[in-house]
Amino acid sequence: MAMSAHLNFQHEKISRLDLTTYATARVGTSVTETLALMRQRRVSAVLVEDETHRVLGIFTERDVLLKVAGEKTALDGRVDSVMTPQPQTLSPDDTVGHALQLMNHGHYRNVPVLDKDRAIVGNLSQHAIITFLTDHYPREIYNLPPESDVIPQTREGA
């Protein structure tokens, strides 16, 4: 698996993955409205854009936990005051391997995908990466033991 996975990761473009798990909110939208949008759309990230639809930031579940939870006035504030500004982005032509490196290095669960004109193409989520892995390597993924350090040394059965 390692050799074929390496080859696929270096050649497979992220444009072939599901980039649809996100929503957008305009600058100035309240945190409360943004959270309602996240619940309604069942997404873990909202791309915050300006009036020309350019991404200015990203608001994620992590931002909720680190910047909103426990702050009484945060819910009434604007999402752009608690978003992560100028997030790292990817291009649809970037490879899965490059995306994995970026996400792993930055500890990102969501990365906006923008075209050459910086318009939103979508959002690369960790869920999309997991789906890619299970679609391409189902036998290897689905046959992993529940506890990774418990690997049988012999085949079970008669």
C-alpha positions as CSV (number, residue, x, y, z in Angstrom):
1,M,0.0,0.0,0.0
2,A,2.8,2.5,0.8
3,M,4.1,2.7,-2.7
4,S,0.7,3.1,-4.4
5,A,-0.5,5.5,-1.7
6,H,2.6,7.6,-2.2
7,L,2.1,7.7,-5.9
8,N,-1.6,8.6,-5.6
9,F,-0.9,11.3,-3.0
10,Q,1.7,13.0,-5.3
11,H,-0.5,12.9,-8.4
12,E,-4.1,13.0,-7.3
13,K,-5.5,16.6,-7.4
14,I,-7.6,17.8,-4.5
15,S,-10.2,19.0,-7.1
16,R,-11.3,15.4,-7.3
17,L,-12.1,15.3,-3.6
18,D,-15.4,16.5,-2.0
19,L,-14.8,20.2,-1.3
20,T,-18.5,21.0,-0.5
21,T,-18.5,20.8,3.3
22,Y,-18.5,24.5,4.2
23,A,-20.7,27.6,4.3
24,T,-20.0,31.2,3.8
25,A,-20.8,34.3,5.9
26,R,-20.2,37.9,5.1
27,V,-18.0,40.1,7.2
28,G,-20.1,41.7,9.9
29,T,-22.4,38.6,10.4
30,S,-22.9,37.9,14.1
31,V,-21.3,34.9,15.8
32,T,-24.8,33.7,16.8
33,E,-26.0,33.8,13.2
34,T,-22.8,32.1,12.0
35,L,-23.3,29.3,14.6
36,A,-26.9,28.8,13.5
37,L,-25.6,28.5,9.9
38,M,-23.1,25.9,10.9
39,R,-25.8,23.9,12.7
40,Q,-28.3,24.3,9.8
41,R,-25.8,23.2,7.1
42,R,-24.0,20.7,9.4
43,V,-20.6,22.0,8.7
44,S,-17.5,22.5,10.8
45,A,-16.2,25.6,9.0
46,V,-17.5,28.8,7.6
47,L,-15.5,30.8,5.1
48,V,-15.8,34.5,6.0
49,E,-15.9,36.7,2.9
50,D,-16.1,40.3,1.9
51,E,-18.7,41.8,-0.4
52,T,-16.7,40.8,-3.5
53,H,-16.7,37.1,-2.3
54,R,-13.0,37.1,-1.4
55,V,-12.1,34.9,1.6
56,L,-10.8,37.0,4.5
57,G,-10.9,34.3,7.1
58,I,-12.2,31.0,8.3
59,F,-14.4,30.3,11.4
60,T,-14.2,26.8,12.7
61,E,-15.3,24.6,15.6
62,R,-11.9,25.2,17.1
63,D,-12.5,29.0,17.0
64,V,-15.8,28.4,18.8
65,L,-14.0,26.5,21.6
66,L,-11.0,28.8,21.9
67,K,-12.5,32.2,21.3
68,V,-16.2,32.1,21.9
69,A,-17.0,29.5,24.6
70,G,-16.9,31.2,28.0
71,E,-16.9,34.7,26.6
72,K,-20.3,36.3,27.4
73,T,-20.1,39.0,24.8
74,A,-18.6,36.9,22.0
75,L,-21.9,35.6,20.8
76,D,-23.2,39.2,20.1
77,G,-19.9,40.1,18.3
78,R,-19.1,39.9,14.7
79,V,-17.7,36.7,13.3
80,D,-14.7,38.5,11.8
81,S,-13.6,39.4,15.3
82,V,-13.2,35.8,16.3
83,M,-12.4,34.1,12.9
84,T,-8.9,33.0,11.9
85,P,-7.8,35.7,9.5
86,Q,-5.9,35.1,6.3
87,P,-6.0,31.3,6.5
88,Q,-3.6,29.1,4.5
89,T,-5.3,28.1,1.3
90,L,-5.0,25.5,-1.4
91,S,-5.5,25.5,-5.2
92,P,-7.7,22.9,-6.9
93,D,-4.6,21.8,-8.7
94,D,-2.6,21.1,-5.6
95,T,-2.0,17.4,-4.9
96,V,-3.5,15.4,-2.0
97,G,0.1,14.9,-0.8
98,H,0.7,18.6,-0.6
99,A,-2.6,19.2,1.2
100,L,-1.9,16.4,3.7
101,Q,1.5,18.0,4.5
102,L,-0.1,21.5,4.9
103,M,-2.9,20.2,7.1
104,N,-0.6,18.0,9.2
105,H,2.1,20.7,9.7
106,G,-0.5,23.4,10.6
107,H,-2.8,21.1,12.5
108,Y,-5.7,22.2,10.2
109,R,-9.0,20.4,9.9
110,N,-10.3,22.7,7.2
111,V,-8.4,24.5,4.4
112,P,-10.2,26.9,1.9
113,V,-9.6,26.0,-1.7
114,L,-9.4,29.0,-4.0
115,D,-9.0,29.4,-7.8
116,K,-6.3,31.5,-9.4
117,D,-8.5,34.6,-9.1
118,R,-8.8,33.8,-5.3
119,A,-12.5,32.9,-5.7
120,I,-13.9,30.1,-3.5
121,V,-13.9,26.7,-5.0
122,G,-14.6,24.9,-1.8
123,N,-13.1,23.7,1.5
124,L,-10.9,20.7,2.0
125,S,-11.9,19.0,5.3
126,Q,-10.3,16.2,7.1
127,H,-13.5,14.2,6.4
128,A,-12.8,14.6,2.6
129,I,-9.3,13.2,3.2
130,I,-10.6,10.2,5.2
131,T,-13.2,9.5,2.5
132,F,-10.5,9.7,-0.2
133,L,-8.4,7.1,1.8
134,T,-11.3,4.7,2.4
135,D,-12.4,5.0,-1.3
136,H,-8.9,4.2,-2.6
137,Y,-7.8,1.7,0.0
138,P,-10.9,0.1,1.4
139,R,-9.3,-3.3,2.1
140,E,-6.5,-1.8,4.0
141,I,-8.6,0.7,5.9
142,Y,-11.6,-1.5,6.8
143,N,-9.4,-4.4,7.9
144,L,-7.4,-2.4,10.4
145,P,-7.6,-3.8,13.9
146,P,-9.7,-1.7,16.4
147,E,-6.5,-1.2,18.4
148,S,-3.5,-0.4,16.2
149,D,-1.0,-2.0,18.5
150,V,-2.9,-5.3,18.6
151,I,-2.0,-7.0,15.3
152,P,-2.6,-10.7,15.2
153,Q,0.6,-12.7,14.4
154,T,-1.3,-15.6,12.9
155,R,-4.5,-15.9,10.8
156,E,-7.6,-16.7,12.8
157,G,-9.9,-19.6,12.0
158,A,-9.4,-23.2,10.9
